[in-house]
Amino acid sequence: MAAGLSRRYRAASGGQHKLSGLLPGGSTVFEQSLRHAQQSGLQVMVILRPEDAGLQALAARAGAAFHCVASGGLGESIAAGVAATATWPGWLVALADMPLLKPETYLQVNAALMHAACARAVYGEQAGHPVGFRAEMRQALCALSGDQGARALLLSTPPHPVPVDDPGCVWDIDLPEQLPRPAQ
């Protein structure tokens, strides 16, 4: 999911999109998040805003499929992504502002979908991403709207917890000071 407006980050950074923030090593938040998703070996579809031409170009250069939606919130973005991939056997929803999320975590949550309709990475006691859904959840996912993502759906269909050794599954970037800094 990369269709957010990045309002807080833009306000604090003079207008820069948080997904364009630079990480140690020179990659942007978006590039590293996408690379980790692709390194899982799973099929990837990036959900972007129509006006984010720079992110679209980065996705294309990385060989990632993308779908554009003028989203009013995370729920609407999820619904658009699921509708655009309606033949897929399931979905892992991850956020593009989580560049430390490990490829192995995607695989662990995906494997849990063999035994549960819904699964979620958990680090310690904290619920994280990705959140996985099997195909039988398609209709409910396509009905999502607003900015609450799949929260209500997760209340009615509690996800199977997938304990992971990945603090990156619960860490995201909302403000410039949250960008990782190079080791000194």
VODOMAR-44722 format. One record per residue (C-alpha): residue number from 1; x, y, z. Coordinates in Angstrom, 3 decimals. Layout:
N
{k->NUM&u->X&v->Y&w->Z};
...
//
This chain:
184
{k->1&u->0.000&v->0.000&w->0.000};
{k->2&u->1.579&v->3.236&w->-1.202};
{k->3&u->-1.492&v->5.352&w->-1.974};
{k->4&u->-1.443&v->7.485&w->1.167};
{k->5&u->-1.096&v->11.250&w->1.099};
{k->6&u->1.787&v->11.456&w->3.607};
{k->7&u->0.217&v->14.573&w->5.184};
{k->8&u->2.091&v->14.593&w->8.512};
{k->9&u->5.450&v->13.870&w->6.898};
{k->10&u->4.921&v->16.496&w->4.193};
{k->11&u->3.967&v->19.114&w->6.786};
{k->12&u->7.094&v->18.363&w->8.836};
{k->13&u->9.494&v->18.114&w->5.867};
{k->14&u->8.548&v->21.045&w->3.693};
{k->15&u->6.471&v->18.989&w->1.281};
{k->16&u->8.502&v->15.804&w->0.713};
{k->17&u->6.574&v->12.515&w->0.465};
{k->18&u->7.675&v->10.084&w->3.178};
{k->19&u->8.183&v->7.298&w->0.643};
{k->20&u->10.889&v->9.470&w->-0.966};
{k->21&u->12.797&v->9.762&w->2.308};
{k->22&u->16.382&v->8.501&w->2.068};
{k->23&u->17.622&v->5.581&w->4.125};
{k->24&u->21.211&v->4.705&w->5.021};
{k->25&u->22.682&v->3.170&w->1.881};
{k->26&u->20.877&v->5.585&w->-0.446};
{k->27&u->17.586&v->3.777&w->-1.122};
{k->28&u->14.306&v->5.547&w->-0.573};
{k->29&u->11.740&v->4.210&w->1.866};
{k->30&u->9.640&v->3.083&w->-1.112};
{k->31&u->12.514&v->1.375&w->-2.932};
{k->32&u->13.577&v->-0.625&w->0.109};
{k->33&u->10.018&v->-1.591&w->1.072};
{k->34&u->9.340&v->-2.755&w->-2.481};
{k->35&u->12.658&v->-4.618&w->-2.708};
{k->36&u->11.911&v->-6.532&w->0.516};
{k->37&u->8.434&v->-7.475&w->-0.729};
{k->38&u->9.905&v->-8.692&w->-4.031};
{k->39&u->12.677&v->-10.631&w->-2.261};
{k->40&u->9.951&v->-12.768&w->-0.652};
{k->41&u->9.387&v->-14.321&w->-4.088};
{k->42&u->5.641&v->-13.712&w->-3.803};
{k->43&u->3.695&v->-11.861&w->-6.476};
{k->44&u->3.621&v->-8.102&w->-5.749};
{k->45&u->1.068&v->-5.455&w->-6.732};
{k->46&u->1.771&v->-1.908&w->-5.543};
{k->47&u->-1.188&v->0.397&w->-4.951};
{k->48&u->-0.263&v->4.003&w->-5.802};
{k->49&u->-1.929&v->7.364&w->-6.318};
{k->50&u->-2.400&v->8.500&w->-9.947};
{k->51&u->-0.418&v->11.705&w->-9.325};
{k->52&u->2.635&v->9.912&w->-7.858};
{k->53&u->4.480&v->9.578&w->-11.178};
{k->54&u->7.855&v->9.272&w->-9.453};
{k->55&u->6.729&v->6.267&w->-7.409};
{k->56&u->5.132&v->4.745&w->-10.497};
{k->57&u->8.447&v->5.090&w->-12.340};
{k->58&u->10.327&v->3.456&w->-9.445};
{k->59&u->7.844&v->0.562&w->-9.389};
{k->60&u->8.166&v->0.109&w->-13.157};
{k->61&u->11.984&v->0.140&w->-12.981};
{k->62&u->11.818&v->-2.516&w->-10.260};
{k->63&u->9.565&v->-4.651&w->-12.475};
{k->64&u->6.643&v->-4.378&w->-10.050};
{k->65&u->3.058&v->-4.299&w->-11.218};
{k->66&u->1.101&v->-1.353&w->-9.870};
{k->67&u->-2.464&v->-0.105&w->-9.790};
{k->68&u->-3.400&v->3.544&w->-9.289};
{k->69&u->-6.298&v->4.750&w->-7.185};
{k->70&u->-7.213&v->8.231&w->-5.968};
{k->71&u->-7.753&v->6.734&w->-2.559};
{k->72&u->-9.652&v->8.374&w->0.260};
{k->73&u->-8.015&v->6.056&w->2.771};
{k->74&u->-6.395&v->2.714&w->3.456};
{k->75&u->-9.673&v->0.772&w->3.282};
{k->76&u->-10.370&v->2.107&w->-0.184};
{k->77&u->-6.787&v->1.311&w->-1.261};
{k->78&u->-7.086&v->-2.279&w->-0.046};
{k->79&u->-10.429&v->-2.672&w->-1.825};
{k->80&u->-8.948&v->-1.344&w->-5.081};
{k->81&u->-5.918&v->-3.618&w->-4.832};
{k->82&u->-7.994&v->-6.712&w->-4.178};
{k->83&u->-10.401&v->-5.855&w->-7.002};
{k->84&u->-7.419&v->-5.381&w->-9.368};
{k->85&u->-6.118&v->-8.854&w->-8.463};
{k->86&u->-9.434&v->-10.645&w->-8.093};
{k->87&u->-8.086&v->-13.976&w->-9.387};
{k->88&u->-5.337&v->-14.214&w->-6.769};
{k->89&u->-5.702&v->-16.929&w->-4.102};
{k->90&u->-5.130&v->-14.375&w->-1.337};
{k->91&u->-3.428&v->-11.140&w->-0.355};
{k->92&u->-0.794&v->-9.902&w->2.041};
{k->93&u->-1.395&v->-6.280&w->2.915};
{k->94&u->1.805&v->-4.415&w->3.751};
{k->95&u->2.513&v->-0.714&w->4.046};
{k->96&u->5.173&v->0.978&w->1.930};
{k->97&u->6.357&v->3.076&w->4.879};
{k->98&u->7.734&v->-0.023&w->6.617};
{k->99&u->11.166&v->-0.403&w->4.977};
{k->100&u->12.583&v->-2.707&w->7.669};
{k->101&u->9.901&v->-5.397&w->7.189};
{k->102&u->11.861&v->-8.556&w->6.331};
{k->103&u->11.119&v->-10.733&w->3.277};
{k->104&u->10.914&v->-13.778&w->5.583};
{k->105&u->8.004&v->-12.200&w->7.456};
{k->106&u->5.952&v->-12.120&w->4.254};
{k->107&u->6.628&v->-15.825&w->3.793};
{k->108&u->5.698&v->-16.690&w->7.381};
{k->109&u->2.344&v->-14.908&w->7.165};
{k->110&u->1.697&v->-16.414&w->3.727};
{k->111&u->2.380&v->-19.922&w->5.080};
{k->112&u->-0.095&v->-19.346&w->7.925};
{k->113&u->-2.846&v->-18.818&w->5.355};
{k->114&u->-2.725&v->-22.556&w->4.673};
{k->115&u->-4.504&v->-23.016&w->8.021};
{k->116&u->-6.386&v->-19.745&w->8.574};
{k->117&u->-8.569&v->-17.407&w->6.517};
{k->118&u->-6.676&v->-14.467&w->7.961};
{k->119&u->-3.216&v->-14.178&w->9.544};
{k->120&u->-1.087&v->-11.376&w->10.923};
{k->121&u->2.553&v->-10.885&w->11.878};
{k->122&u->3.074&v->-10.301&w->15.592};
{k->123&u->6.294&v->-9.070&w->17.174};
{k->124&u->6.322&v->-9.516&w->20.935};
{k->125&u->2.779&v->-8.607&w->21.899};
{k->126&u->2.336&v->-6.057&w->19.105};
{k->127&u->0.273&v->-6.757&w->15.982};
{k->128&u->2.051&v->-5.787&w->12.783};
{k->129&u->2.177&v->-6.244&w->9.030};
{k->130&u->1.715&v->-7.896&w->6.728};
{k->131&u->-1.832&v->-9.011&w->7.312};
{k->132&u->-2.840&v->-11.929&w->5.121};
{k->133&u->-6.251&v->-12.846&w->3.737};
{k->134&u->-7.347&v->-15.900&w->1.747};
{k->135&u->-9.596&v->-15.653&w->-1.293};
{k->136&u->-12.782&v->-16.339&w->0.670};
{k->137&u->-12.307&v->-12.869&w->2.203};
{k->138&u->-12.351&v->-11.169&w->-1.240};
{k->139&u->-15.894&v->-9.806&w->-1.043};
{k->140&u->-15.375&v->-8.339&w->2.431};
{k->141&u->-12.052&v->-6.801&w->1.373};
{k->142&u->-13.590&v->-5.260&w->-1.746};
{k->143&u->-16.265&v->-3.649&w->0.446};
{k->144&u->-13.719&v->-1.755&w->2.577};
{k->145&u->-13.731&v->2.036&w->2.544};
{k->146&u->-12.439&v->4.952&w->4.574};
{k->147&u->-9.187&v->5.301&w->6.455};
{k->148&u->-9.499&v->2.428&w->8.934};
{k->149&u->-8.060&v->-0.193&w->6.621};
{k->150&u->-9.353&v->-3.636&w->7.532};
{k->151&u->-9.784&v->-2.978&w->11.289};
{k->152&u->-13.492&v->-3.801&w->11.400};
{k->153&u->-12.941&v->-6.902&w->9.286};
{k->154&u->-10.171&v->-8.044&w->11.641};
{k->155&u->-12.549&v->-7.661&w->14.585};
{k->156&u->-15.160&v->-9.890&w->12.947};
{k->157&u->-12.555&v->-12.363&w->11.635};
{k->158&u->-9.670&v->-12.294&w->14.120};
{k->159&u->-6.397&v->-13.074&w->12.373};
{k->160&u->-4.265&v->-16.049&w->13.310};
{k->161&u->-1.222&v->-14.544&w->15.070};
{k->162&u->2.110&v->-15.334&w->13.420};
{k->163&u->4.960&v->-14.708&w->15.886};
{k->164&u->7.945&v->-13.301&w->14.010};
{k->165&u->11.432&v->-12.168&w->14.982};
{k->166&u->11.093&v->-8.965&w->12.982};
{k->167&u->10.724&v->-5.593&w->14.710};
{k->168&u->10.324&v->-4.116&w->11.210};
{k->169&u->6.805&v->-5.540&w->11.064};
{k->170&u->5.635&v->-3.020&w->13.684};
{k->171&u->7.825&v->-0.030&w->12.803};
{k->172&u->6.735&v->2.568&w->10.267};
{k->173&u->7.679&v->6.098&w->9.285};
{k->174&u->5.295&v->8.992&w->9.818};
{k->175&u->7.737&v->11.869&w->10.420};
{k->176&u->11.207&v->12.746&w->9.051};
{k->177&u->12.896&v->12.152&w->12.425};
{k->178&u->11.739&v->8.527&w->12.274};
{k->179&u->13.962&v->7.753&w->9.282};
{k->180&u->16.799&v->5.417&w->10.264};
{k->181&u->20.128&v->7.200&w->10.522};
{k->182&u->23.487&v->5.816&w->9.378};
{k->183&u->25.507&v->4.071&w->12.094};
{k->184&u->28.294&v->6.248&w->13.455};
//
